[in-house]
Amino acid sequence: SGSGQIATATSAAYEDVVTISYVTGRSVGIGAYISRLSQRIIQHQDAPIILTGAAALNKVLGRQVYSSNAQIGGPKVMHFNGVTHQVVADDAAGCAAVLRLLSFVPERRG
């Protein structure tokens, strides 16, 4: 499938090229996993990164434990735990953060 191919390519590229993920909206399941395969993650302040949503977890637990996806994978969780390397307020700041990271990449290897 497409997402499996993206995960394979991202994982394979990790040692050869710079891999950066900018999470601009809710990223669930394989999308969250693929983001985590990158060397650097930039997360929009309103974009949770979660494997499973709050509603599904509450259903499995049989009670209301989580009130939002932000509680599970919001920037306060992901940045604090070191999953996300930078949190941005808007897409302009997100793009600027990506460009800043790319500015550290040399033109050639070696």
C-alpha positions as CSV (number, residue, x, y, z in Angstrom):
1,S,0.0,0.0,0.0
2,G,1.0,3.6,-0.4
3,S,1.5,4.3,3.3
4,G,3.6,1.1,3.7
5,Q,5.8,2.3,0.8
6,I,6.3,5.7,2.4
7,A,7.2,4.1,5.7
8,T,9.7,1.8,4.0
9,A,11.3,4.7,2.0
10,T,11.5,6.9,5.1
11,S,13.1,4.2,7.1
12,A,15.6,3.4,4.4
13,A,16.5,7.0,3.8
14,Y,17.2,7.7,7.5
15,E,20.9,7.0,7.2
16,D,21.4,8.5,3.8
17,V,19.6,11.8,3.7
18,V,18.0,14.3,6.0
19,T,14.4,13.3,6.9
20,I,12.1,16.0,8.3
21,S,8.4,15.7,9.0
22,Y,6.2,18.7,9.4
23,V,2.9,17.6,11.0
24,T,0.3,20.2,10.0
25,G,-2.9,18.4,11.0
26,R,-4.0,15.4,13.0
27,S,-1.8,12.5,12.3
28,V,-3.2,9.1,13.2
29,G,-2.0,5.5,12.9
30,I,0.5,5.0,10.1
31,G,0.8,8.7,9.5
32,A,2.0,9.2,13.1
33,Y,4.3,6.2,12.8
34,I,5.8,7.6,9.6
35,S,6.4,11.0,11.2
36,R,8.3,9.3,14.0
37,L,10.6,7.6,11.5
38,S,12.0,11.0,10.6
39,Q,15.1,12.5,12.1
40,R,13.3,15.7,13.0
41,I,9.7,16.4,13.6
42,I,8.1,19.8,13.6
43,Q,4.5,19.8,15.0
44,H,1.8,22.5,14.5
45,Q,0.4,23.5,17.9
46,D,-3.0,22.2,16.9
47,A,-1.9,18.9,15.3
48,P,-1.9,15.8,17.6
49,I,0.3,12.9,16.6
50,I,-1.5,9.7,17.8
51,L,-1.5,6.0,17.0
52,T,-5.1,5.7,18.4
53,G,-7.6,8.4,19.1
54,A,-9.1,9.4,22.5
55,A,-12.5,8.0,21.7
56,A,-11.1,4.6,20.7
57,L,-9.0,4.4,23.8
58,N,-11.9,5.4,26.1
59,K,-14.0,2.7,24.5
60,V,-11.3,0.0,25.1
61,L,-10.8,1.2,28.7
62,G,-14.6,1.2,29.2
63,R,-14.6,4.7,30.8
64,Q,-13.8,8.3,29.9
65,V,-10.1,8.7,30.6
66,Y,-9.1,11.0,27.8
67,S,-11.0,14.1,26.8
68,S,-9.1,15.0,23.7
69,N,-6.5,13.7,21.2
70,A,-4.2,16.6,22.5
71,Q,-4.0,14.8,25.8
72,I,-2.5,11.8,24.1
73,G,-0.4,13.3,21.3
74,G,-0.5,17.1,21.5
75,P,2.6,19.2,21.5
76,K,2.6,19.4,25.3
77,V,3.1,15.6,25.4
78,M,5.2,15.1,22.3
79,H,7.6,18.0,22.7
80,F,8.0,17.3,26.4
81,N,8.8,13.7,25.7
82,G,11.3,14.5,22.9
83,V,9.3,13.1,20.1
84,T,8.7,16.5,18.5
85,H,11.7,18.7,18.1
86,Q,9.9,22.0,17.5
87,V,6.3,23.3,17.9
88,V,5.1,26.1,15.7
89,A,2.0,28.3,15.8
90,D,1.2,28.4,12.1
91,D,2.2,27.1,8.7
92,A,4.5,30.1,7.9
93,A,6.5,29.3,11.1
94,G,6.4,25.6,10.1
95,C,7.9,26.2,6.7
96,A,10.5,28.6,8.2
97,A,11.5,25.8,10.7
98,V,11.9,23.3,7.9
99,L,14.0,25.8,5.9
100,R,16.1,26.5,9.0
101,L,16.8,22.8,9.5
102,L,17.7,22.4,5.8
103,S,20.2,25.3,6.1
104,F,22.4,23.1,8.3
105,V,22.7,20.4,5.6
106,P,25.9,20.6,3.6
107,E,25.7,20.8,-0.1
108,R,27.8,17.6,-0.5
109,R,28.7,14.7,1.7
110,G,32.3,14.3,2.9
